[in-house]
């Protein structure tokens, strides 16, 4: 599935993933290929994209939108 993760400043990740795990408002959940459409807010935690180029991002919050086998995530990154 196609995944894009953006912050207010830049694109953090754009590519293909076999699964994405996000810190949803009511708990962590995993998004797989052909997931049902969903929009959810995100809380402080970790976003994990699994696939050929795995990515792990610490976030302070944001939201996720899943539709048509595409995952769009807008996050506020943790300060480093």
PyMOL Python script that loads the backbone (N, CA, C, O; Angstrom):
from pymol import cmd

cmd.read_pdbstr("""\
ATOM      1  N   UNK A   1       0.848  -1.167   0.000  1.00  0.00           N
ATOM      2  CA  UNK A   1       0.000   0.000   0.000  1.00  0.00           C
ATOM      3  C   UNK A   1       0.897   1.235   0.000  1.00  0.00           C
ATOM      4  O   UNK A   1       2.039   1.185   0.457  1.00  0.00           O
ATOM      5  N   UNK A   2       0.369   2.335  -0.515  1.00  0.00           N
ATOM      6  CA  UNK A   2       1.121   3.586  -0.545  1.00  0.00           C
ATOM      7  C   UNK A   2       0.981   4.298   0.791  1.00  0.00           C
ATOM      8  O   UNK A   2      -0.100   4.352   1.377  1.00  0.00           O
ATOM      9  N   UNK A   3       2.098   4.844   1.261  1.00  0.00           N
ATOM     10  CA  UNK A   3       2.103   5.548   2.544  1.00  0.00           C
ATOM     11  C   UNK A   3       2.823   6.880   2.383  1.00  0.00           C
ATOM     12  O   UNK A   3       3.879   6.961   1.757  1.00  0.00           O
ATOM     13  N   UNK A   4       2.231   7.921   2.961  1.00  0.00           N
ATOM     14  CA  UNK A   4       2.915   9.206   3.055  1.00  0.00           C
ATOM     15  C   UNK A   4       2.753   9.712   4.485  1.00  0.00           C
ATOM     16  O   UNK A   4       1.655   9.729   5.040  1.00  0.00           O
ATOM     17  N   UNK A   5       3.876  10.122   5.059  1.00  0.00           N
ATOM     18  CA  UNK A   5       3.867  10.693   6.403  1.00  0.00           C
ATOM     19  C   UNK A   5       4.455  12.090   6.297  1.00  0.00           C
ATOM     20  O   UNK A   5       5.579  12.272   5.829  1.00  0.00           O
ATOM     21  N   UNK A   6       3.679  13.076   6.738  1.00  0.00           N
ATOM     22  CA  UNK A   6       4.124  14.468   6.654  1.00  0.00           C
ATOM     23  C   UNK A   6       4.041  15.132   8.022  1.00  0.00           C
ATOM     24  O   UNK A   6       3.242  14.753   8.879  1.00  0.00           O
ATOM     25  N   UNK A   7       4.892  16.130   8.192  1.00  0.00           N
ATOM     26  CA  UNK A   7       4.806  17.022   9.355  1.00  0.00           C
ATOM     27  C   UNK A   7       4.500  18.402   8.786  1.00  0.00           C
ATOM     28  O   UNK A   7       4.507  18.572   7.567  1.00  0.00           O
ATOM     29  N   UNK A   8       4.234  19.384   9.631  1.00  0.00           N
ATOM     30  CA  UNK A   8       3.999  20.727   9.089  1.00  0.00           C
ATOM     31  C   UNK A   8       5.202  21.279   8.314  1.00  0.00           C
ATOM     32  O   UNK A   8       5.055  22.170   7.478  1.00  0.00           O
ATOM     33  N   UNK A   9       6.389  20.739   8.602  1.00  0.00           N
ATOM     34  CA  UNK A   9       7.598  21.258   7.970  1.00  0.00           C
ATOM     35  C   UNK A   9       8.016  20.544   6.690  1.00  0.00           C
ATOM     36  O   UNK A   9       8.566  21.168   5.782  1.00  0.00           O
ATOM     37  N   UNK A  10       7.751  19.202   6.610  1.00  0.00           N
ATOM     38  CA  UNK A  10       8.301  18.444   5.487  1.00  0.00           C
ATOM     39  C   UNK A  10       7.649  17.079   5.356  1.00  0.00           C
ATOM     40  O   UNK A  10       6.895  16.643   6.226  1.00  0.00           O
ATOM     41  N   UNK A  11       7.958  16.412   4.245  1.00  0.00           N
ATOM     42  CA  UNK A  11       7.561  15.016   4.051  1.00  0.00           C
ATOM     43  C   UNK A  11       8.586  14.166   4.793  1.00  0.00           C
ATOM     44  O   UNK A  11       9.787  14.277   4.547  1.00  0.00           O
ATOM     45  N   UNK A  12       8.110  13.318   5.700  1.00  0.00           N
ATOM     46  CA  UNK A  12       8.999  12.480   6.502  1.00  0.00           C
ATOM     47  C   UNK A  12       9.237  11.121   5.867  1.00  0.00           C
ATOM     48  O   UNK A  12      10.308  10.532   6.016  1.00  0.00           O
ATOM     49  N   UNK A  13       8.218  10.626   5.150  1.00  0.00           N
ATOM     50  CA  UNK A  13       8.344   9.321   4.489  1.00  0.00           C
ATOM     51  C   UNK A  13       7.311   9.246   3.377  1.00  0.00           C
ATOM     52  O   UNK A  13       6.179   9.705   3.528  1.00  0.00           O
ATOM     53  N   UNK A  14       7.719   8.662   2.261  1.00  0.00           N
ATOM     54  CA  UNK A  14       6.788   8.413   1.169  1.00  0.00           C
ATOM     55  C   UNK A  14       7.252   7.150   0.474  1.00  0.00           C
ATOM     56  O   UNK A  14       8.390   7.076   0.010  1.00  0.00           O
ATOM     57  N   UNK A  15       6.378   6.154   0.399  1.00  0.00           N
ATOM     58  CA  UNK A  15       6.753   4.903  -0.245  1.00  0.00           C
ATOM     59  C   UNK A  15       5.726   3.827  -0.015  1.00  0.00           C
ATOM     60  O   UNK A  15       4.581   4.104   0.340  1.00  0.00           O
ATOM     61  N   UNK A  16       6.146   2.588  -0.222  1.00  0.00           N
ATOM     62  CA  UNK A  16       5.295   1.421  -0.060  1.00  0.00           C
ATOM     63  C   UNK A  16       5.555   0.786   1.302  1.00  0.00           C
ATOM     64  O   UNK A  16       6.671   0.837   1.818  1.00  0.00           O
ATOM     65  N   UNK A  17       4.520   0.192   1.876  1.00  0.00           N
ATOM     66  CA  UNK A  17       4.651  -0.518   3.145  1.00  0.00           C
ATOM     67  C   UNK A  17       3.712  -1.717   3.143  1.00  0.00           C
ATOM     68  O   UNK A  17       2.657  -1.699   2.508  1.00  0.00           O
ATOM     69  N   UNK A  18       4.114  -2.760   3.866  1.00  0.00           N
ATOM     70  CA  UNK A  18       3.237  -3.929   3.998  1.00  0.00           C
ATOM     71  C   UNK A  18       2.289  -3.754   5.177  1.00  0.00           C
ATOM     72  O   UNK A  18       1.204  -4.336   5.196  1.00  0.00           O
ATOM     73  N   UNK A  19       2.697  -2.949   6.167  1.00  0.00           N
ATOM     74  CA  UNK A  19       1.816  -2.624   7.288  1.00  0.00           C
ATOM     75  C   UNK A  19       2.288  -1.336   7.945  1.00  0.00           C
ATOM     76  O   UNK A  19       3.452  -0.951   7.837  1.00  0.00           O
ATOM     77  N   UNK A  20       1.356  -0.679   8.630  1.00  0.00           N
ATOM     78  CA  UNK A  20       1.663   0.548   9.367  1.00  0.00           C
ATOM     79  C   UNK A  20       0.981   0.426  10.730  1.00  0.00           C
ATOM     80  O   UNK A  20      -0.208   0.118  10.814  1.00  0.00           O
ATOM     81  N   UNK A  21       1.747   0.673  11.792  1.00  0.00           N
ATOM     82  CA  UNK A  21       1.199   0.656  13.147  1.00  0.00           C
ATOM     83  C   UNK A  21       1.219   2.089  13.670  1.00  0.00           C
ATOM     84  O   UNK A  21       2.243   2.768  13.605  1.00  0.00           O
ATOM     85  N   UNK A  22       0.080   2.539  14.187  1.00  0.00           N
ATOM     86  CA  UNK A  22      -0.040   3.922  14.668  1.00  0.00           C
ATOM     87  C   UNK A  22      -0.624   3.956  16.080  1.00  0.00           C
ATOM     88  O   UNK A  22      -1.354   3.048  16.477  1.00  0.00           O
ATOM     89  N   UNK A  23      -0.296   5.018  16.842  1.00  0.00           N
ATOM     90  CA  UNK A  23      -0.846   5.171  18.194  1.00  0.00           C
ATOM     91  C   UNK A  23      -2.188   5.901  18.155  1.00  0.00           C
ATOM     92  O   UNK A  23      -2.239   7.121  18.315  1.00  0.00           O
ATOM     93  N   UNK A  24      -3.265   5.161  17.945  1.00  0.00           N
ATOM     94  CA  UNK A  24      -4.599   5.748  17.873  1.00  0.00           C
ATOM     95  C   UNK A  24      -5.062   6.285  19.212  1.00  0.00           C
ATOM     96  O   UNK A  24      -4.513   5.932  20.256  1.00  0.00           O
ATOM     97  N   UNK A  25      -6.057   7.125  19.181  1.00  0.00           N
ATOM     98  CA  UNK A  25      -6.619   7.746  20.388  1.00  0.00           C
ATOM     99  C   UNK A  25      -7.094   6.693  21.393  1.00  0.00           C
ATOM    100  O   UNK A  25      -7.007   6.909  22.601  1.00  0.00           O
ATOM    101  N   UNK A  26      -7.594   5.559  20.901  1.00  0.00           N
ATOM    102  CA  UNK A  26      -8.094   4.499  21.796  1.00  0.00           C
ATOM    103  C   UNK A  26      -7.166   3.298  21.830  1.00  0.00           C
ATOM    104  O   UNK A  26      -7.577   2.209  22.232  1.00  0.00           O
ATOM    105  N   UNK A  27      -5.922   3.479  21.416  1.00  0.00           N
ATOM    106  CA  UNK A  27      -4.941   2.393  21.440  1.00  0.00           C
ATOM    107  C   UNK A  27      -4.262   2.216  20.098  1.00  0.00           C
ATOM    108  O   UNK A  27      -4.739   2.699  19.071  1.00  0.00           O
ATOM    109  N   UNK A  28      -3.139   1.515  20.126  1.00  0.00           N
ATOM    110  CA  UNK A  28      -2.386   1.262  18.896  1.00  0.00           C
ATOM    111  C   UNK A  28      -3.189   0.346  17.982  1.00  0.00           C
ATOM    112  O   UNK A  28      -3.886  -0.556  18.445  1.00  0.00           O
ATOM    113  N   UNK A  29      -3.083   0.591  16.670  1.00  0.00           N
ATOM    114  CA  UNK A  29      -3.709  -0.320  15.720  1.00  0.00           C
ATOM    115  C   UNK A  29      -2.870  -0.433  14.470  1.00  0.00           C
ATOM    116  O   UNK A  29      -2.076   0.452  14.151  1.00  0.00           O
ATOM    117  N   UNK A  30      -3.058  -1.538  13.765  1.00  0.00           N
ATOM    118  CA  UNK A  30      -2.273  -1.843  12.579  1.00  0.00           C
ATOM    119  C   UNK A  30      -3.131  -1.706  11.328  1.00  0.00           C
ATOM    120  O   UNK A  30      -4.294  -2.109  11.307  1.00  0.00           O
ATOM    121  N   UNK A  31      -2.544  -1.135  10.300  1.00  0.00           N
ATOM    122  CA  UNK A  31      -3.200  -0.958   9.006  1.00  0.00           C
ATOM    123  C   UNK A  31      -2.500  -1.884   8.022  1.00  0.00           C
ATOM    124  O   UNK A  31      -1.284  -1.812   7.844  1.00  0.00           O
ATOM    125  N   UNK A  32      -3.275  -2.754   7.384  1.00  0.00           N
ATOM    126  CA  UNK A  32      -2.747  -3.692   6.394  1.00  0.00           C
ATOM    127  C   UNK A  32      -3.319  -3.365   5.023  1.00  0.00           C
ATOM    128  O   UNK A  32      -4.203  -2.518   4.895  1.00  0.00           O
ATOM    129  N   UNK A  33      -2.801  -4.051   3.986  1.00  0.00           N
ATOM    130  CA  UNK A  33      -3.334  -3.870   2.626  1.00  0.00           C
ATOM    131  C   UNK A  33      -4.852  -3.987   2.615  1.00  0.00           C
ATOM    132  O   UNK A  33      -5.421  -4.856   3.276  1.00  0.00           O
ATOM    133  N   UNK A  34      -5.496  -3.119   1.872  1.00  0.00           N
ATOM    134  CA  UNK A  34      -6.948  -3.121   1.670  1.00  0.00           C
ATOM    135  C   UNK A  34      -7.730  -2.925   2.967  1.00  0.00           C
ATOM    136  O   UNK A  34      -8.827  -3.461   3.124  1.00  0.00           O
ATOM    137  N   UNK A  35      -7.164  -2.157   3.894  1.00  0.00           N
ATOM    138  CA  UNK A  35      -7.850  -1.829   5.152  1.00  0.00           C
ATOM    139  C   UNK A  35      -9.109  -1.019   4.840  1.00  0.00           C
ATOM    140  O   UNK A  35      -9.144  -0.258   3.873  1.00  0.00           O
ATOM    141  N   UNK A  36     -10.116  -1.187   5.650  1.00  0.00           N
ATOM    142  CA  UNK A  36     -11.339  -0.398   5.486  1.00  0.00           C
ATOM    143  C   UNK A  36     -11.021   1.090   5.652  1.00  0.00           C
ATOM    144  O   UNK A  36     -10.110   1.436   6.404  1.00  0.00           O
ATOM    145  N   UNK A  37     -11.743   1.969   4.973  1.00  0.00           N
ATOM    146  CA  UNK A  37     -11.506   3.406   5.139  1.00  0.00           C
ATOM    147  C   UNK A  37     -11.678   3.817   6.609  1.00  0.00           C
ATOM    148  O   UNK A  37     -12.587   3.359   7.302  1.00  0.00           O
ATOM    149  N   UNK A  38     -10.790   4.682   7.050  1.00  0.00           N
ATOM    150  CA  UNK A  38     -10.829   5.148   8.438  1.00  0.00           C
ATOM    151  C   UNK A  38     -10.109   6.485   8.540  1.00  0.00           C
ATOM    152  O   UNK A  38      -9.155   6.753   7.809  1.00  0.00           O
ATOM    153  N   UNK A  39     -10.584   7.316   9.458  1.00  0.00           N
ATOM    154  CA  UNK A  39      -9.876   8.535   9.852  1.00  0.00           C
ATOM    155  C   UNK A  39      -9.788   8.475  11.361  1.00  0.00           C
ATOM    156  O   UNK A  39     -10.791   8.236  12.033  1.00  0.00           O
ATOM    157  N   UNK A  40      -8.589   8.692  11.907  1.00  0.00           N
ATOM    158  CA  UNK A  40      -8.404   8.615  13.355  1.00  0.00           C
ATOM    159  C   UNK A  40      -7.389   9.648  13.804  1.00  0.00           C
ATOM    160  O   UNK A  40      -6.453   9.979  13.076  1.00  0.00           O
ATOM    161  N   UNK A  41      -7.585  10.150  15.009  1.00  0.00           N
ATOM    162  CA  UNK A  41      -6.570  11.013  15.606  1.00  0.00           C
ATOM    163  C   UNK A  41      -5.490  10.127  16.214  1.00  0.00           C
ATOM    164  O   UNK A  41      -5.735   8.976  16.575  1.00  0.00           O
ATOM    165  N   UNK A  42      -4.295  10.688  16.316  1.00  0.00           N
ATOM    166  CA  UNK A  42      -3.165   9.971  16.890  1.00  0.00           C
ATOM    167  C   UNK A  42      -2.704  10.672  18.157  1.00  0.00           C
ATOM    168  O   UNK A  42      -2.829  11.889  18.289  1.00  0.00           O
ATOM    169  N   UNK A  43      -2.172   9.891  19.084  1.00  0.00           N
ATOM    170  CA  UNK A  43      -1.630  10.435  20.324  1.00  0.00           C
ATOM    171  C   UNK A  43      -0.117  10.243  20.332  1.00  0.00           C
ATOM    172  O   UNK A  43       0.466   9.739  19.372  1.00  0.00           O
ATOM    173  N   UNK A  44       0.498  10.652  21.424  1.00  0.00           N
ATOM    174  CA  UNK A  44       1.940  10.485  21.574  1.00  0.00           C
ATOM    175  C   UNK A  44       2.286   9.005  21.505  1.00  0.00           C
ATOM    176  O   UNK A  44       1.651   8.179  22.160  1.00  0.00           O
ATOM    177  N   UNK A  45       3.290   8.680  20.715  1.00  0.00           N
ATOM    178  CA  UNK A  45       3.701   7.293  20.570  1.00  0.00           C
ATOM    179  C   UNK A  45       4.623   7.124  19.385  1.00  0.00           C
ATOM    180  O   UNK A  45       5.368   8.034  19.024  1.00  0.00           O
ATOM    181  N   UNK A  46       4.566   5.942  18.780  1.00  0.00           N
ATOM    182  CA  UNK A  46       5.460   5.604  17.683  1.00  0.00           C
ATOM    183  C   UNK A  46       4.664   5.149  16.465  1.00  0.00           C
ATOM    184  O   UNK A  46       3.739   4.344  16.579  1.00  0.00           O
ATOM    185  N   UNK A  47       5.033   5.671  15.305  1.00  0.00           N
ATOM    186  CA  UNK A  47       4.482   5.217  14.032  1.00  0.00           C
ATOM    187  C   UNK A  47       5.532   4.292  13.412  1.00  0.00           C
ATOM    188  O   UNK A  47       6.697   4.665  13.276  1.00  0.00           O
ATOM    189  N   UNK A  48       5.104   3.081  13.039  1.00  0.00           N
ATOM    190  CA  UNK A  48       6.024   2.098  12.472  1.00  0.00           C
ATOM    191  C   UNK A  48       5.507   1.667  11.108  1.00  0.00           C
ATOM    192  O   UNK A  48       4.389   1.167  10.992  1.00  0.00           O
ATOM    193  N   UNK A  49       6.328   1.864  10.067  1.00  0.00           N
ATOM    194  CA  UNK A  49       6.018   1.386   8.716  1.00  0.00           C
ATOM    195  C   UNK A  49       6.908   0.174   8.462  1.00  0.00           C
ATOM    196  O   UNK A  49       8.129   0.250   8.603  1.00  0.00           O
ATOM    197  N   UNK A  50       6.290  -0.940   8.089  1.00  0.00           N
ATOM    198  CA  UNK A  50       7.056  -2.155   7.807  1.00  0.00           C
ATOM    199  C   UNK A  50       7.004  -2.434   6.318  1.00  0.00           C
ATOM    200  O   UNK A  50       5.971  -2.261   5.671  1.00  0.00           O
ATOM    201  N   UNK A  51       8.131  -2.867   5.787  1.00  0.00           N
ATOM    202  CA  UNK A  51       8.222  -3.169   4.367  1.00  0.00           C
ATOM    203  C   UNK A  51       9.671  -3.195   3.948  1.00  0.00           C
ATOM    204  O   UNK A  51      10.546  -3.491   4.762  1.00  0.00           O
ATOM    205  N   UNK A  52       9.947  -2.888   2.676  1.00  0.00           N
ATOM    206  CA  UNK A  52      11.318  -2.910   2.158  1.00  0.00           C
ATOM    207  C   UNK A  52      12.210  -1.866   2.810  1.00  0.00           C
ATOM    208  O   UNK A  52      13.404  -2.101   2.993  1.00  0.00           O
ATOM    209  N   UNK A  53      11.648  -0.719   3.162  1.00  0.00           N
ATOM    210  CA  UNK A  53      12.409   0.360   3.806  1.00  0.00           C
ATOM    211  C   UNK A  53      11.705   0.730   5.110  1.00  0.00           C
ATOM    212  O   UNK A  53      11.001   1.738   5.153  1.00  0.00           O
ATOM    213  N   UNK A  54      11.879  -0.071   6.190  1.00  0.00           N
ATOM    214  CA  UNK A  54      11.163   0.185   7.444  1.00  0.00           C
ATOM    215  C   UNK A  54      11.500   1.561   8.033  1.00  0.00           C
ATOM    216  O   UNK A  54      12.627   2.045   7.930  1.00  0.00           O
ATOM    217  N   UNK A  55      10.494   2.165   8.645  1.00  0.00           N
ATOM    218  CA  UNK A  55      10.653   3.492   9.259  1.00  0.00           C
ATOM    219  C   UNK A  55       9.945   3.484  10.608  1.00  0.00           C
ATOM    220  O   UNK A  55       8.844   2.948  10.738  1.00  0.00           O
ATOM    221  N   UNK A  56      10.586   4.083  11.610  1.00  0.00           N
ATOM    222  CA  UNK A  56       9.977   4.255  12.926  1.00  0.00           C
ATOM    223  C   UNK A  56      10.113   5.715  13.309  1.00  0.00           C
ATOM    224  O   UNK A  56      11.212   6.268  13.280  1.00  0.00           O
ATOM    225  N   UNK A  57       8.994   6.349  13.670  1.00  0.00           N
ATOM    226  CA  UNK A  57       8.988   7.764  14.022  1.00  0.00           C
ATOM    227  C   UNK A  57       8.305   7.980  15.369  1.00  0.00           C
ATOM    228  O   UNK A  57       7.214   7.460  15.604  1.00  0.00           O
ATOM    229  N   UNK A  58       8.940   8.741  16.248  1.00  0.00           N
ATOM    230  CA  UNK A  58       8.307   9.137  17.507  1.00  0.00           C
ATOM    231  C   UNK A  58       7.485  10.389  17.228  1.00  0.00           C
ATOM    232  O   UNK A  58       7.986  11.363  16.667  1.00  0.00           O
ATOM    233  N   UNK A  59       6.209  10.351  17.629  1.00  0.00           N
ATOM    234  CA  UNK A  59       5.314  11.473  17.336  1.00  0.00           C
ATOM    235  C   UNK A  59       4.621  11.964  18.598  1.00  0.00           C
ATOM    236  O   UNK A  59       4.467  11.225  19.570  1.00  0.00           O
ATOM    237  N   UNK A  60       4.205  13.232  18.562  1.00  0.00           N
ATOM    238  CA  UNK A  60       3.455  13.824  19.676  1.00  0.00           C
ATOM    239  C   UNK A  60       1.954  13.788  19.436  1.00  0.00           C
ATOM    240  O   UNK A  60       1.173  14.017  20.360  1.00  0.00           O
ATOM    241  N   UNK A  61       1.547  13.505  18.215  1.00  0.00           N
ATOM    242  CA  UNK A  61       0.130  13.469  17.874  1.00  0.00           C
ATOM    243  C   UNK A  61      -0.044  13.688  16.392  1.00  0.00           C
ATOM    244  O   UNK A  61       0.927  13.853  15.655  1.00  0.00           O
ATOM    245  N   UNK A  62      -1.311  13.687  15.956  1.00  0.00           N
ATOM    246  CA  UNK A  62      -1.607  13.910  14.550  1.00  0.00           C
ATOM    247  C   UNK A  62      -2.884  13.209  14.163  1.00  0.00           C
ATOM    248  O   UNK A  62      -3.785  13.028  14.982  1.00  0.00           O
ATOM    249  N   UNK A  63      -2.954  12.807  12.880  1.00  0.00           N
ATOM    250  CA  UNK A  63      -4.109  12.048  12.417  1.00  0.00           C
ATOM    251  C   UNK A  63      -3.704  11.153  11.259  1.00  0.00           C
ATOM    252  O   UNK A  63      -2.685  11.381  10.606  1.00  0.00           O
ATOM    253  N   UNK A  64      -4.518  10.129  11.014  1.00  0.00           N
ATOM    254  CA  UNK A  64      -4.288   9.195   9.920  1.00  0.00           C
ATOM    255  C   UNK A  64      -5.564   9.078   9.106  1.00  0.00           C
ATOM    256  O   UNK A  64      -6.665   9.085   9.655  1.00  0.00           O
ATOM    257  N   UNK A  65      -5.409   8.970   7.798  1.00  0.00           N
ATOM    258  CA  UNK A  65      -6.527   8.794   6.870  1.00  0.00           C
ATOM    259  C   UNK A  65      -6.184   7.603   5.980  1.00  0.00           C
ATOM    260  O   UNK A  65      -5.144   7.594   5.321  1.00  0.00           O
ATOM    261  N   UNK A  66      -7.058   6.602   5.963  1.00  0.00           N
ATOM    262  CA  UNK A  66      -6.856   5.414   5.139  1.00  0.00           C
ATOM    263  C   UNK A  66      -8.014   5.308   4.158  1.00  0.00           C
ATOM    264  O   UNK A  66      -9.177   5.320   4.561  1.00  0.00           O
ATOM    265  N   UNK A  67      -7.698   5.205   2.869  1.00  0.00           N
ATOM    266  CA  UNK A  67      -8.718   5.047   1.825  1.00  0.00           C
ATOM    267  C   UNK A  67      -8.052   4.540   0.555  1.00  0.00           C
ATOM    268  O   UNK A  67      -6.951   4.968   0.211  1.00  0.00           O
ATOM    269  N   UNK A  68      -8.716   3.633  -0.135  1.00  0.00           N
ATOM    270  CA  UNK A  68      -8.264   3.141  -1.450  1.00  0.00           C
ATOM    271  C   UNK A  68      -6.822   2.627  -1.411  1.00  0.00           C
ATOM    272  O   UNK A  68      -6.037   2.884  -2.324  1.00  0.00           O
ATOM    273  N   UNK A  69      -6.486   1.900  -0.346  1.00  0.00           N
ATOM    274  CA  UNK A  69      -5.156   1.309  -0.174  1.00  0.00           C
ATOM    275  C   UNK A  69      -4.043   2.356  -0.106  1.00  0.00           C
ATOM    276  O   UNK A  69      -2.901   2.083  -0.475  1.00  0.00           O
ATOM    277  N   UNK A  70      -4.386   3.558   0.368  1.00  0.00           N
ATOM    278  CA  UNK A  70      -3.407   4.617   0.603  1.00  0.00           C
ATOM    279  C   UNK A  70      -3.546   5.110   2.032  1.00  0.00           C
ATOM    280  O   UNK A  70      -4.655   5.315   2.527  1.00  0.00           O
ATOM    281  N   UNK A  71      -2.412   5.299   2.687  1.00  0.00           N
ATOM    282  CA  UNK A  71      -2.377   5.756   4.075  1.00  0.00           C
ATOM    283  C   UNK A  71      -1.705   7.127   4.101  1.00  0.00           C
ATOM    284  O   UNK A  71      -0.553   7.267   3.690  1.00  0.00           O
ATOM    285  N   UNK A  72      -2.425   8.131   4.585  1.00  0.00           N
ATOM    286  CA  UNK A  72      -1.881   9.485   4.723  1.00  0.00           C
ATOM    287  C   UNK A  72      -1.829   9.812   6.208  1.00  0.00           C
ATOM    288  O   UNK A  72      -2.842   9.742   6.904  1.00  0.00           O
ATOM    289  N   UNK A  73      -0.647  10.166   6.687  1.00  0.00           N
ATOM    290  CA  UNK A  73      -0.464  10.448   8.108  1.00  0.00           C
ATOM    291  C   UNK A  73       0.149  11.834   8.249  1.00  0.00           C
ATOM    292  O   UNK A  73       1.166  12.138   7.625  1.00  0.00           O
ATOM    293  N   UNK A  74      -0.472  12.669   9.068  1.00  0.00           N
ATOM    294  CA  UNK A  74       0.055  13.995   9.377  1.00  0.00           C
ATOM    295  C   UNK A  74       0.409  13.979  10.857  1.00  0.00           C
ATOM    296  O   UNK A  74      -0.451  13.725  11.699  1.00  0.00           O
ATOM    297  N   UNK A  75       1.669  14.250  11.177  1.00  0.00           N
ATOM    298  CA  UNK A  75       2.118  14.130  12.563  1.00  0.00           C
ATOM    299  C   UNK A  75       2.908  15.361  13.005  1.00  0.00           C
ATOM    300  O   UNK A  75       3.417  16.142  12.201  1.00  0.00           O
ATOM    301  N   UNK A  76       2.979  15.483  14.305  1.00  0.00           N
ATOM    302  CA  UNK A  76       3.876  16.443  14.930  1.00  0.00           C
ATOM    303  C   UNK A  76       4.979  15.599  15.549  1.00  0.00           C
ATOM    304  O   UNK A  76       4.722  14.795  16.445  1.00  0.00           O
ATOM    305  N   UNK A  77       6.211  15.782  15.072  1.00  0.00           N
ATOM    306  CA  UNK A  77       7.333  14.965  15.540  1.00  0.00           C
ATOM    307  C   UNK A  77       7.712  15.299  16.978  1.00  0.00           C
ATOM    308  O   UNK A  77       7.514  16.420  17.446  1.00  0.00           O
ATOM    309  N   UNK A  78       8.265  14.299  17.670  1.00  0.00           N
ATOM    310  CA  UNK A  78       8.840  14.512  18.998  1.00  0.00           C
ATOM    311  C   UNK A  78      10.092  15.359  18.823  1.00  0.00           C
ATOM    312  O   UNK A  78      10.804  15.222  17.828  1.00  0.00           O
ATOM    313  N   UNK A  79      10.361  16.227  19.779  1.00  0.00           N
ATOM    314  CA  UNK A  79      11.589  17.023  19.760  1.00  0.00           C
ATOM    315  C   UNK A  79      12.772  16.089  19.956  1.00  0.00           C
ATOM    316  O   UNK A  79      12.691  15.118  20.709  1.00  0.00           O
ATOM    317  N   UNK A  80      13.857  16.383  19.285  1.00  0.00           N
ATOM    318  CA  UNK A  80      15.046  15.526  19.377  1.00  0.00           C
ATOM    319  C   UNK A  80      16.088  16.142  20.264  1.00  0.00           C
ATOM    320  O   UNK A  80      17.156  15.560  20.458  1.00  0.00           O
TER     321      UNK A  80
END
""", "prot")
cmd.dss("prot")
cmd.show_as("cartoon", "prot")
cmd.util.cbc("prot")
cmd.orient("prot")
